[in-house]
Every structure is written in structure tokens, then in C-alpha cells.
């Protein structure tokens, strides 16, 4: 990969009975991309739900990372003097 790309996934408790999964990632030449936020009951948050959240985040990151470079929005590159 590259040092300009990353994927962050985090889980957070909301209230007494709600758990939330959220992710974001960054791509070279694009920058930070906001991901998806998913909420569910804490009682229903089993291993399958966690795996689904992680797989969704990873699939989104890899799909966008592998897009042809021509379809990505280019971020302005700094001018070095």
C-alpha cells in the first residue's frame, strides 16, 4: 500500500443499549473520505454484526483505492521550492 492511505473503524456505545460502528478512510490524491455510520442494539451486536461492519469498511476502502486513477478526484499537490 502507501503511507498516504488509511482505514479507521471504530465502535462506540450510545446510551444504554445502542452500539454504533463508523469508519473513514483516506486515499492518495483524494484525501479523507467519510464512511458509513451503522447503529444497532447492543444485545444484537454479535460477532457476525461486527464482522459485517469491518467487511463493509474494508470493501469500500479497497474498491475506491483500486478505481482507475483517472476517475479519482485529484487533490492539488504542493509546490516545492
C-alpha positions, 0 to 999 in steps of 0.5 A, a space after each residue: 500500500 502507501 503511507 498516504 492511505 488509511 482505514 479507521 473503524 471504530 465502535 462506540 456505545 450510545 446510551 444504554 443499549 445502542 452500539 454504533 460502528 463508523 469508519 473513514 478512510 483516506 486515499 492518495 490524491 483524494 484525501 479523507 473520505 467519510 464512511 458509513 455510520 451503522 447503529 444497532 442494539 447492543 444485545 444484537 451486536 454479535 460477532 457476525 454484526 461486527 464482522 459485517 461492519 469491518 467487511 463493509 469498511 474494508 470493501 469500500 476502502 479497497 474498491 475506491 483505492 483500486 478505481 482507475 486513477 483517472 476517475 479519482 478526484 485529484 487533490 492539488 499537490 504542493 509546490 516545492 521550492 
